[in-house]
Amino acid sequence: MAMIELGGKVYECAPPHSVLEALTAQGEAIPSGCRAGVCQSCLMRCLKGTPPAKSQEGLKTSLVQQGYFLACRCYPESDLTVALGDGPGLRQSAIVVRREMLNRDILALYLRPEAPFAYRPGQFLRLHKEANLSRCYSLASVPEFEDTLELHVRRIPDGRVSGWVHDTLAVGETVEIGDSTGHCFYVPERQDHPVLLLGTGSGLAPLYGIVRDALAQGHHGPVWLYHGSYALEGLYRQAALQELARRYPNFHYVPCVDQTGAAAEALGARTGTVLGALVADHGGFSKARVFLCGNPDMVKDARLKIFLGGASMADIFADPFLPSGS
Ligand SMILES: Cc1cc2nc3c(=O)[nH]c(=O)nc-3n(C[C@H](O)[C@H](O)[C@H](O)COP(=O)(O)OP(=O)(O)OC[C@H]3O[C@@H](n4cnc5c(N)ncnc54)[C@H](O)[C@@H]3O)c2cc1C
């Protein structure tokens, strides 16, 4: 058993419980979300002791060096003194400069950070509504092309943050955002190998950034983007993606919908799921780098199928849009 000190109080943390589970069970209000090491809501900082390496996987080197760790992935073997991690130092202000409905449910929100904001397209940031209420949104913009941050926010019925973004947040208002984070982004290596991108709904946001980044960085192997929706009106950015496909012969845009008919055919949309279309188009995935974003069930199924199809787990980058737990 390890002892965890937080704010002058000491708590027990024994297997099989994580620091997050131990602290919340003993009455501490620790922000948390997916509890799977993805959303990074439960970021904490270790002031004394050494957090296990697993609890720092996926964090930026600069955060690791400062002792940050994920409480949901932290099963300590020795005592730790910790603090809440999402302090003001990790946040900055940004001004809402534009809003645009991309379809009936998805809004593009454009933010201008008040200080330089480093990120790679496809990473995500935390948008704060109030002190203890924030959500992750992926970055669709490319810093080399755009000077604002672009987020695609899907309206969730009764959603506390997405509802606020859609109904209340206005151009000219200032919001707080967290640092960019996550490992879903393109790195210019093995540029002749395939890159496969699968997303549903607002899962297009990170992929829209990644694909433009990869092509701009000279990726010359085949790049396939599958975007899925229940119907044609759930798709968006088709014209921009079709234009990209005209400019880059190695880029293939495959919209997928659950409907058939003339309109779907005119757009070249496939009927069925993104995973079904991917499997139909490719014999195997042994050399592919893969990006999966959006619906958690799709991400889970695709990860397994693509891994069984020969891709290395290290080449599969996934951001399931898991609902937040708080
Ligand atoms: C790494 C990461 C990146 C993300 N990127 C994006 C993004 O680019 N665009 C985007 O729109 N979202 C994204 N999300 C999801 C986003 O963080 C929020 O979970 C989402 O906006 C809902 O928050 P909310 O406060 O509006 O709803 P909440 O108030 O948290 O939930 C309201 C109700 O809806 C349910 N619910 C929550 N989410 C969903 C869902 N997805 N589907 C169905 N029911 C749900 C809840 O269980 C609850 O009952 C991302 C999530 C993660 C973890």
The ligand as an SDF file (V2000), in Angstrom:
LIG
                    3D

 53 58  0  0  0  0  0  0  0  0999 V2000
   -9.6680   13.0010  -26.7290 C   0  0  0  0  0  0  0  0  0  0  0  0
  -11.0740   13.5090  -27.0130 C   0  0  0  0  0  0  0  0  0  0  0  0
  -11.2970   14.3530  -28.0920 C   0  0  0  0  0  0  0  0  0  0  0  0
  -12.5880   14.8110  -28.3640 C   0  0  0  0  0  0  0  0  0  0  0  0
  -12.7890   15.6130  -29.4510 N   0  0  0  0  0  0  0  0  0  0  0  0
  -14.0470   16.0220  -29.7720 C   0  0  0  0  0  0  0  0  0  0  0  0
  -14.2850   16.8380  -30.9370 C   0  0  0  0  0  0  0  0  0  0  0  0
  -13.3620   17.2120  -31.6860 O   0  0  0  0  0  0  0  0  0  0  0  0
  -15.5680   17.1860  -31.2160 N   0  0  0  0  0  0  0  0  0  0  0  0
  -16.6330   16.7950  -30.4170 C   0  0  0  0  0  0  0  0  0  0  0  0
  -17.7860   17.1440  -30.7220 O   0  0  0  0  0  0  0  0  0  0  0  0
  -16.4190   16.0350  -29.2930 N   0  0  0  0  0  0  0  0  0  0  0  0
  -15.1730   15.6560  -28.9520 C   0  0  0  0  0  0  0  0  0  0  0  0
  -14.9610   14.9080  -27.8090 N   0  0  0  0  0  0  0  0  0  0  0  0
  -16.1050   14.6660  -26.8980 C   0  0  0  0  0  0  0  0  0  0  0  0
  -16.2470   15.8790  -25.9450 C   0  0  0  0  0  0  0  0  0  0  0  0
  -15.1000   15.9520  -25.1160 O   0  0  0  0  0  0  0  0  0  0  0  0
  -17.4610   15.7890  -25.0100 C   0  0  0  0  0  0  0  0  0  0  0  0
  -17.4940   14.5450  -24.3760 O   0  0  0  0  0  0  0  0  0  0  0  0
  -18.7800   16.0380  -25.7390 C   0  0  0  0  0  0  0  0  0  0  0  0
  -18.7770   17.3200  -26.3410 O   0  0  0  0  0  0  0  0  0  0  0  0
  -19.9740   15.9550  -24.7470 C   0  0  0  0  0  0  0  0  0  0  0  0
  -19.7760   16.8670  -23.7000 O   0  0  0  0  0  0  0  0  0  0  0  0
  -21.0070   17.6490  -23.0610 P   0  0  0  0  0  0  0  0  0  0  0  0
  -20.5090   18.3760  -21.8480 O   0  0  0  0  0  0  0  0  0  0  0  0
  -21.7220   18.4500  -24.0790 O   0  0  0  0  0  0  0  0  0  0  0  0
  -21.9960   16.4660  -22.6250 O   0  0  0  0  0  0  0  0  0  0  0  0
  -22.1750   15.8920  -21.1350 P   0  0  0  0  0  0  0  0  0  0  0  0
  -22.8540   16.9340  -20.2910 O   0  0  0  0  0  0  0  0  0  0  0  0
  -20.8660   15.3530  -20.6520 O   0  0  0  0  0  0  0  0  0  0  0  0
  -23.1580   14.6640  -21.3970 O   0  0  0  0  0  0  0  0  0  0  0  0
  -24.5720   14.8170  -21.5210 C   0  0  0  0  0  0  0  0  0  0  0  0
  -25.1840   13.4540  -21.7460 C   0  0  0  0  0  0  0  0  0  0  0  0
  -24.8240   12.9550  -23.0340 O   0  0  0  0  0  0  0  0  0  0  0  0
  -24.0790   11.7360  -22.9280 C   0  0  0  0  0  0  0  0  0  0  0  0
  -22.9790   11.8370  -23.8960 N   0  0  0  0  0  0  0  0  0  0  0  0
  -21.8010   12.4780  -23.7530 C   0  0  0  0  0  0  0  0  0  0  0  0
  -21.0630   12.3720  -24.8670 N   0  0  0  0  0  0  0  0  0  0  0  0
  -21.7970   11.6510  -25.7420 C   0  0  0  0  0  0  0  0  0  0  0  0
  -21.5890   11.1840  -27.0480 C   0  0  0  0  0  0  0  0  0  0  0  0
  -20.4410   11.4300  -27.7110 N   0  0  0  0  0  0  0  0  0  0  0  0
  -22.5680   10.4660  -27.6400 N   0  0  0  0  0  0  0  0  0  0  0  0
  -23.7230   10.2060  -27.0190 C   0  0  0  0  0  0  0  0  0  0  0  0
  -23.9800   10.6050  -25.7520 N   0  0  0  0  0  0  0  0  0  0  0  0
  -23.0360   11.3060  -25.1200 C   0  0  0  0  0  0  0  0  0  0  0  0
  -23.5640   11.6890  -21.5080 C   0  0  0  0  0  0  0  0  0  0  0  0
  -23.3370   10.3570  -21.0690 O   0  0  0  0  0  0  0  0  0  0  0  0
  -24.6720   12.3870  -20.7460 C   0  0  0  0  0  0  0  0  0  0  0  0
  -25.7390   11.5040  -20.4940 O   0  0  0  0  0  0  0  0  0  0  0  0
  -13.6820   14.4420  -27.5230 C   0  0  0  0  0  0  0  0  0  0  0  0
  -13.4390   13.5990  -26.4200 C   0  0  0  0  0  0  0  0  0  0  0  0
  -12.1660   13.1420  -26.1660 C   0  0  0  0  0  0  0  0  0  0  0  0
  -11.9480   12.2310  -24.9720 C   0  0  0  0  0  0  0  0  0  0  0  0
  1  2  1  0
  2  3  1  0
  2 52  2  0
  3  4  2  0
  4  5  1  0
  4 50  1  0
  5  6  2  0
  6  7  1  0
  6 13  1  0
  7  8  2  0
  7  9  1  0
  9 10  1  0
 10 11  2  0
 10 12  1  0
 12 13  2  0
 13 14  1  0
 14 15  1  0
 14 50  1  0
 15 16  1  0
 16 17  1  0
 16 18  1  0
 18 19  1  0
 18 20  1  0
 20 21  1  0
 20 22  1  0
 22 23  1  0
 23 24  1  0
 24 25  2  0
 24 26  1  0
 24 27  1  0
 27 28  1  0
 28 29  2  0
 28 30  1  0
 28 31  1  0
 31 32  1  0
 32 33  1  0
 33 34  1  0
 33 48  1  0
 34 35  1  0
 35 36  1  0
 35 46  1  0
 36 37  1  0
 36 45  1  0
 37 38  2  0
 38 39  1  0
 39 40  1  0
 39 45  2  0
 40 41  1  0
 40 42  2  0
 42 43  1  0
 43 44  2  0
 44 45  1  0
 46 47  1  0
 46 48  1  0
 48 49  1  0
 50 51  2  0
 51 52  1  0
 52 53  1  0
M  END
$$$$
